[in-house]
């Protein structure tokens, strides 16, 4: 899968204008679109883990698995 086809898949899966938004932010910040998309996923990942009921960060000590 090429970067362009990957972006099309992400765009179609999440929002039809996702790739456009990534490009707009990249242009405004003067950085590569791949860096903007990377930052998006770095922020989105903890949210997704939280939605699955997984604890991390400050909440980790309250997680039964972390308590051993």
C-alpha positions as CSV (number, residue, x, y, z in Angstrom):
1,X,0.0,0.0,0.0
2,X,1.4,3.3,-1.0
3,X,1.2,6.5,1.1
4,X,-1.4,7.9,-1.3
5,X,-3.6,4.8,-1.2
6,X,-3.1,4.7,2.6
7,X,-4.3,8.3,2.9
8,X,-7.3,7.5,0.7
9,X,-8.2,4.6,2.9
10,X,-7.9,6.7,6.1
11,X,-9.9,9.5,4.4
12,X,-12.7,7.2,3.4
13,X,-12.8,5.4,6.7
14,X,-12.8,8.3,9.1
15,X,-14.0,11.4,7.2
16,X,-14.2,12.3,3.6
17,X,-12.1,15.4,4.2
18,X,-9.5,14.0,6.5
19,X,-6.7,14.1,4.0
20,X,-7.6,17.7,3.1
21,X,-7.5,18.7,6.8
22,X,-4.1,17.1,7.2
23,X,-2.8,19.0,4.1
24,X,-4.2,22.3,5.4
25,X,-2.6,22.0,8.8
26,X,0.7,20.9,7.2
27,X,0.7,23.9,4.9
28,X,-0.2,26.3,7.7
29,X,2.5,24.9,9.9
30,X,5.1,24.5,7.2
31,X,5.7,20.8,7.9
32,X,5.2,17.5,6.1
33,X,1.7,16.1,6.0
34,X,3.1,12.8,7.4
35,X,4.1,14.6,10.6
36,X,0.7,16.1,11.0
37,X,-0.9,12.7,10.6
38,X,1.6,11.1,13.0
39,X,0.7,13.7,15.6
40,X,-3.0,13.0,15.1
41,X,-2.5,9.3,15.7
42,X,-0.3,9.9,18.8
43,X,-3.2,11.9,20.3
44,X,-5.9,9.6,19.1
45,X,-4.3,6.4,20.4
46,X,-4.7,7.0,24.1
47,X,-8.3,8.1,23.5
48,X,-9.0,4.8,21.7
49,X,-7.3,2.8,24.6
50,X,-9.5,4.6,27.1
51,X,-12.6,3.8,25.1
52,X,-11.6,0.1,25.3
53,X,-11.4,0.5,29.1
54,X,-7.7,0.3,29.4
55,X,-5.9,2.4,32.0
56,X,-2.6,4.2,31.4
57,X,-0.7,7.1,32.8
58,X,-1.9,8.4,36.1
59,X,-4.8,5.9,36.0
60,X,-2.6,2.9,35.7
61,X,-2.2,2.3,39.4
62,X,-5.9,1.8,39.6
63,X,-5.8,-0.8,36.9
64,X,-6.2,-4.3,38.4
65,X,-3.5,-5.7,36.1
66,X,-1.1,-3.0,37.3
67,X,-1.8,-3.8,40.9
68,X,-0.5,-7.3,40.4
